[in-house]
């Protein structure tokens, strides 16, 4: 689908955006808990390290602590969410509530990622973690359907790039790919931990015909993106916003693509852009100055995502709303972002096409008309 350059038409309102069908490709399970759930799970597990047990205050604390301008400091907030997600019951609850919350926000398809290795501190096996999360998503989808909201969820298993378990997690993802796991990712600090440290995992995934994305081009620059694509074979880029470092203004003032940026655009490599999170980690100075405006205008395969809804205090609807306000995006733009995401999902082509034609396009047609 080519980007519609026609006039934006009526400005989408927050309520209209919430009702419109949305697709989410980059959302971390341990970054999207309800504050009240964190408090209750901490009490049940005897986890006493929370900065406060008042749910409203805790939600504010997470957002404030994440507003550091540093990816490393941002990641420190996850000690608390991971700390309360160490039992099967906790994982089922968190996954079920995640599906419910996304469905209530109008998300019709979501790929939610997590690192199984972070949830084995109390003796769970990696397999038990995966099975608990899948059970939770199935329950959340059922509860959403009972309220008249349809959502399909797939999961991505992450390996932490600073550890040495990528091949093990890649094998786990392949083992469960017929059970709801749709792909693989590496996450964690980029600087000092290039994706090429995990080449054996990516080779295994490629030879297994498995899907994977790589966090790249957020806290680190073009080298991270180049390695993720050219050495590792990434199908999508988690964030990828630093690709703008390879776009320069010509003498006449028009943007010119460098060879890497041109390759990313020409190959239609999806960018999993997370605007609010990018501002928090210092990848962009503000929403208004976020590279997404330039990248969209140049027809990169841009998708809009939440990253960590708890830490950023955001939803898909609020991210769309912020972009509408900052860049004047209209319904054609929001539909374009949504179809970009659905095209880039890690499920079968016919399933992607079905969601586009039977849910997304009719849903946006209703909003416009």
C-alpha positions in Angstrom: 0.0 0.0 0.0 1.4 3.4 -1.0 1.2 6.2 1.5 -1.8 8.4 0.9 -0.7 11.9 0.4 -4.2 13.4 0.1 -5.4 16.0 2.6 -5.7 14.7 6.1 -9.4 15.5 6.4 -11.1 15.5 9.8 -8.7 15.4 12.8 -9.0 12.1 14.7 -10.3 12.6 18.2 -9.0 10.5 21.2 -12.3 8.5 21.4 -12.2 7.9 17.6 -8.6 6.7 17.8 -9.4 4.4 20.6 -12.2 2.8 18.6 -10.1 2.3 15.5 -8.4 -1.0 14.9 -4.7 -1.0 15.8 -1.8 -3.3 15.4 1.1 -3.5 17.9 4.4 -5.2 17.1 6.7 -4.0 19.9 5.4 -4.3 23.4 7.2 -5.8 26.4 5.2 -8.0 28.7 7.2 -7.0 31.8 6.8 -3.3 30.8 3.0 -3.3 30.7 1.7 -4.3 34.1 -1.1 -2.5 35.8 0.4 -0.7 38.8 -2.2 -2.3 41.1 -1.2 -5.7 39.8 2.4 -5.0 40.7 1.4 -4.1 44.2 -0.8 -7.2 44.7 1.8 -9.6 43.2 4.5 -8.1 45.3 2.4 -8.7 48.5 1.7 -12.3 47.4 5.3 -13.1 46.6 6.8 -11.3 49.7 8.6 -8.9 47.4 9.5 -6.0 49.6 11.6 -3.8 47.3 8.8 -1.6 45.7 9.4 2.1 46.3 5.7 2.4 47.3 2.7 0.1 47.7 0.2 2.8 46.7 -0.8 1.9 43.1 -1.3 5.4 41.9 2.0 6.6 43.4 3.7 3.5 42.0 2.5 4.2 38.4 3.9 7.7 38.7 7.2 6.4 40.1 7.7 4.1 37.1 7.1 6.9 34.6 9.3 9.3 36.5 12.1 6.8 36.9 12.0 5.9 33.2 12.3 9.6 32.3 16.1 9.5 32.6 17.3 10.1 29.0 19.3 6.9 29.3 18.5 3.4 28.1 20.5 1.9 30.9 18.7 3.8 33.6 15.4 3.1 31.9 16.0 -0.6 32.0 16.6 -0.5 35.8 12.9 -0.1 36.4 12.3 -3.6 35.2 13.9 -5.1 38.4 10.5 -4.5 40.1 8.2 -5.9 37.4 10.4 -9.0 36.8 10.7 -9.4 40.6 7.0 -10.0 40.9 6.6 -12.3 37.8 8.4 -15.4 39.1 5.5 -17.8 39.4 3.2 -19.5 37.0 0.2 -17.7 38.5 1.8 -14.3 38.2 2.7 -14.9 34.6 -0.8 -16.1 33.7 -2.3 -13.1 35.3 0.0 -10.5 33.7 -0.4 -12.0 30.3 -4.2 -12.2 30.6 -4.4 -8.6 31.8 -2.1 -7.5 28.9 -4.4 -9.0 26.3 -7.5 -7.4 28.0 -5.9 -4.0 28.2 -4.7 -4.0 24.6 -8.2 -5.2 23.4 -9.8 -2.4 25.4 -7.5 0.0 23.6 -8.7 -1.2 20.2 -5.7 -3.4 19.4 -6.8 -6.3 17.2 -3.4 -7.9 16.7 -0.4 -7.8 19.0 3.0 -9.3 19.3 4.1 -9.1 22.9 7.7 -10.0 23.8 9.5 -11.1 26.9 12.7 -12.8 28.0 11.9 -16.2 29.6 15.3 -16.3 31.3 14.2 -13.4 33.5 11.5 -15.4 35.2 13.3 -18.5 36.5 14.6 -17.1 39.8 12.2 -19.2 41.8 12.7 -22.4 40.0 10.5 -22.2 36.9 11.8 -23.9 33.8 12.0 -22.0 30.6 9.2 -24.2 29.2 7.0 -23.6 32.2 7.4 -19.8 31.7 6.4 -20.0 28.0 3.4 -22.2 28.8 2.2 -20.0 31.6 2.4 -16.9 29.4 0.6 -18.6 26.5 -2.1 -19.8 28.9 -2.5 -16.2 30.1 -2.9 -14.8 26.7 -5.5 -17.4 25.8 -7.4 -16.4 28.9 -7.1 -12.7 28.2 -8.4 -13.2 24.6 -11.3 -15.2 26.0 -12.2 -12.5 28.5 -11.9 -9.8 25.8 -14.2 -11.8 23.4 -16.8 -12.1 26.2 -17.0 -8.3 26.2 -17.3 -8.1 22.5 -13.6 -7.2 21.8 -11.5 -9.4 19.5 -7.7 -9.6 19.8 -5.2 -12.0 18.5 -1.9 -12.2 20.3 1.4 -13.8 19.4 4.6 -13.8 21.5 8.2 -13.1 20.8 10.8 -14.7 23.0 13.7 -12.4 23.8 17.3 -13.3 24.7 19.2 -10.8 26.8 22.1 -9.6 24.7 24.4 -9.2 27.7 24.0 -12.9 28.6 25.0 -16.0 26.7 21.7 -17.8 26.2 20.6 -16.6 22.8 20.9 -20.0 21.0 19.0 -21.7 23.9 16.2 -19.1 23.7 16.1 -19.4 19.9 15.7 -23.1 20.2 12.9 -22.6 22.7 11.1 -20.2 20.3 11.3 -22.7 17.5 10.0 -25.5 19.8 6.9 -23.4 20.6 6.2 -21.8 17.3 3.1 -24.0 16.8 1.9 -23.0 20.3 1.7 -19.2 19.9 5.3 -18.1 19.8 5.7 -16.3 16.5 9.3 -15.1 16.7 12.5 -14.2 18.5 14.3 -11.0 19.5 17.4 -9.9 21.4 16.9 -7.1 23.9 18.9 -5.3 26.6 21.7 -2.7 26.4 22.9 -2.2 22.9 26.2 -0.3 23.6 28.9 -2.9 24.1 26.7 -5.9 23.2 26.4 -6.0 19.4 24.0 -8.4 17.8 26.9 -10.3 16.2 27.6 -11.8 19.6 24.6 -14.0 18.9 25.3 -15.2 15.3 24.9 -18.8 16.1 21.3 -18.1 17.3 20.4 -16.2 14.1 22.0 -18.9 11.9 19.9 -21.5 13.7 16.7 -19.4 13.2 17.3 -18.8 9.5 17.9 -22.5 8.9 14.8 -23.3 10.8 12.7 -20.9 8.7 11.9 -18.9 11.9 11.1 -15.2 12.2 13.1 -12.7 14.2 13.5 -9.1 14.9 16.5 -7.3 16.6 16.6 -4.3 18.9 18.9 -2.0 17.0 19.3 1.7 16.3 17.9 3.0 19.6 20.7 3.7 22.0 23.4 2.9 19.5 23.7 4.1 16.0 24.1 3.0 12.4 26.6 0.2 13.2 24.0 -1.6 15.3 21.5 -1.4 12.4 24.0 -2.5 9.8 25.1 -5.5 11.9 21.5 -6.5 12.6 20.6 -6.5 9.0 23.7 -7.5 7.1 25.3 -9.9 9.5 22.3 -11.3 11.4 19.6 -11.1 8.8 17.0 -9.2 10.9 13.5 -9.1 9.3 12.5 -6.1 11.4 14.3 -3.5 13.5 13.3 -2.9 17.1 13.1 0.9 17.2 15.6 1.6 14.3 15.1 5.3 14.6 18.9 6.0 14.4 18.6 5.2 10.7 18.0 9.0 10.4 21.8 9.4 11.0 22.2 8.2 7.4 19.8 10.8 6.0 21.5 14.1 5.2 20.2 17.4 3.7 21.4 18.1 0.2 22.7 21.5 -0.8 19.2 22.3 -1.9 17.7 21.3 1.5 16.1 18.1 0.4 16.8 14.9 2.4 19.2 12.4 0.8 19.5 8.8 1.8 22.8 7.2 2.5 23.4 3.7 1.3 22.2 2.0 4.5 19.1 4.1 4.8 18.3 3.5 1.1 18.7 -0.2 1.7 16.4 -0.3 4.7 13.7 1.7 2.8 14.1 -0.2 -0.5 13.9 -3.6 1.1 10.9 -2.4 3.1 12.5 -3.5 6.4 10.0 -2.6 9.1 10.9 -0.1 11.8 9.2 -0.8 15.2 9.1 2.8 16.3 8.2 3.6 19.9 7.8 7.4 20.1 7.3 8.0 23.9 9.9 5.4 24.9 12.4 6.9 22.4 12.0 10.3 24.1 12.5 8.7 27.6 15.7 6.9 26.5 17.2 9.9 24.7 16.8 8.6 21.2 14.6 11.7 20.4 14.4 15.0 22.2 10.6 15.3 22.0 7.6 13.8 20.2 7.6 16.9 17.9 11.2 16.4 17.1 10.9 12.6 16.7 12.3 11.2 13.4 9.1 9.4 12.7 7.8 12.5 10.8 10.7 12.4 8.4 10.7 8.6 8.1 7.0 8.5 7.3 7.3 11.3 4.7 10.0 9.3 3.0 7.9 6.2 3.0 10.0 4.0 5.2 8.0 1.0 6.5 7.2 2.7 9.8 5.1 1.1 12.5 4.0 2.7 15.7 4.4 0.9 19.0 4.2 1.3 22.8 7.4 -0.5 24.0 6.6 -0.4 27.7 3.1 0.9 28.6 3.8 1.1 32.3 7.1 3.0 32.1 5.9 5.4 29.4 2.4 5.8 30.7 1.1 5.2 27.2 -1.2 3.1 25.0 -1.4 2.7 21.3 -4.2 5.2 21.3 -2.2 7.8 23.2 0.8 7.3 20.9 -1.4 7.8 17.8 -2.9 10.8 19.5 0.5 12.4 20.3 1.5 11.9 16.6 -1.7 13.5 15.4 -1.0 16.5 17.5 2.7 16.8 16.7 2.6 16.1 13.0 -1.0 16.7 11.9 -1.4 13.1 10.9 -4.9 12.2 9.7 -6.9 9.0 9.2 -5.0 8.0 6.1 -1.7 8.2 8.0 -3.1 6.1 11.0 -4.4 3.5 8.6 -1.0 3.5 6.8 0.9 2.9 10.0 -1.6 0.1 11.0 -1.4 -1.7 7.7 2.4 -1.4 7.7 2.4 -3.2 11.0 0.0 -5.9 9.9 2.0 -6.5 6.8 5.1 -6.9 8.9 3.6 -9.3 11.5 5.2 -12.7 12.0 2.0 -14.7 11.2 1.1 -16.3 7.9 0.5 -14.1 4.8 -3.1 -15.2 4.4 -3.9 -14.5 8.1 -2.3 -11.0 7.8 -4.3 -10.3 4.7 -7.5 -11.4 6.3 -7.1 -9.1 9.2 -6.3 -6.2 6.9 -9.3 -6.8 4.6 -11.9 -7.8 7.2 -11.0 -5.7 10.2 -8.5 -2.9 9.6 -9.8 -1.4 6.3 -13.5 -1.6 7.3 -12.7 -0.2 10.7 -10.9 2.9 9.3 -13.7 3.3 6.7 -16.2 3.6 9.5 -14.0 6.3 11.2 -13.7 8.3 8.1 -17.3 8.1 7.1 
